[in-house]
Amino acid sequence: MPISDLCDEYGIKPNQIYTWQKVLFDHAESAFHQAGYRQARKLSAQEDKIARLEAKLQQKNEVISELMEENVRAKKEAGEL
């Protein structure tokens, strides 16, 4: 569809279409870059959360291990093992 037909239909001048087109082409890369940056930040936040959860799991495993050692030691002292 010719630009002139669109302009007639919407009551705008062809120069406005070309101005919008120029703005789009001049700034489209930065818009996509920002979207990628937001996605990278979200991914980084998820990685941080995973790291915190892994550390918490490691700490839990250490506590369970210590409790099991104490339990085995107590059973040995009581003659149950």
C-alpha positions as CSV (number, residue, x, y, z in Angstrom):
1,M,0.0,0.0,0.0
2,P,1.5,3.4,-0.9
3,I,2.4,5.8,1.9
4,S,0.3,8.4,0.3
5,D,-2.9,6.2,0.6
6,L,-2.1,5.6,4.3
7,C,-1.6,9.2,5.0
8,D,-4.9,10.1,3.3
9,E,-6.7,7.4,5.3
10,Y,-5.3,8.6,8.7
11,G,-5.1,12.3,7.9
12,I,-1.3,12.7,8.4
13,K,1.5,14.0,6.2
14,P,4.0,11.7,4.5
15,N,6.9,13.5,6.2
16,Q,5.5,12.3,9.6
17,I,5.7,8.7,8.5
18,Y,9.3,9.1,7.4
19,T,10.1,10.9,10.7
20,W,8.7,8.0,12.6
21,Q,10.6,5.6,10.4
22,K,13.8,7.4,11.0
23,V,13.3,7.4,14.8
24,L,12.5,3.7,14.8
25,F,15.6,2.9,12.8
26,D,17.8,5.1,14.9
27,H,16.6,3.7,18.2
28,A,15.5,0.1,17.5
29,E,18.9,-1.3,18.4
30,S,19.0,0.3,21.8
31,A,15.4,-0.9,22.5
32,F,16.4,-4.5,21.7
33,H,19.6,-4.0,23.7
34,Q,17.6,-2.9,26.8
35,A,15.3,-5.9,26.4
36,G,18.4,-8.1,26.4
37,Y,19.8,-6.3,29.4
38,R,16.6,-6.9,31.3
39,Q,16.7,-10.6,30.4
40,A,20.3,-10.8,31.5
41,R,19.5,-9.1,34.8
42,K,16.7,-11.6,35.4
43,L,19.0,-14.5,34.6
44,S,21.6,-13.1,36.9
45,A,19.0,-12.8,39.7
46,Q,17.9,-16.4,39.1
47,E,21.5,-17.6,39.2
48,D,22.0,-15.7,42.5
49,K,18.9,-17.3,44.0
50,I,20.2,-20.7,42.9
51,A,23.6,-20.1,44.5
52,R,21.9,-19.0,47.8
53,L,19.7,-22.1,47.8
54,E,22.6,-24.4,47.0
55,A,24.5,-22.8,50.0
56,K,21.5,-23.3,52.2
57,L,21.2,-26.9,51.1
58,Q,24.9,-27.5,51.8
59,Q,24.5,-26.0,55.3
60,K,21.5,-28.3,55.9
61,N,23.4,-31.3,54.8
62,E,26.3,-30.4,57.1
63,V,23.9,-30.1,60.1
64,I,22.2,-33.4,59.3
65,S,25.6,-35.0,59.0
66,E,26.7,-33.7,62.4
67,L,23.4,-34.8,64.0
68,M,23.8,-38.3,62.5
69,E,27.3,-38.5,63.9
70,E,26.1,-37.5,67.4
71,N,23.3,-40.1,67.1
72,V,25.7,-42.9,66.1
73,R,28.1,-41.9,68.9
74,A,25.3,-41.9,71.5
75,K,24.1,-45.3,70.3
76,K,27.6,-46.7,70.5
77,E,28.0,-45.4,74.1
78,A,24.6,-46.9,75.0
79,G,25.7,-50.2,73.5
80,E,22.9,-50.2,70.9
81,L,25.5,-50.5,68.1
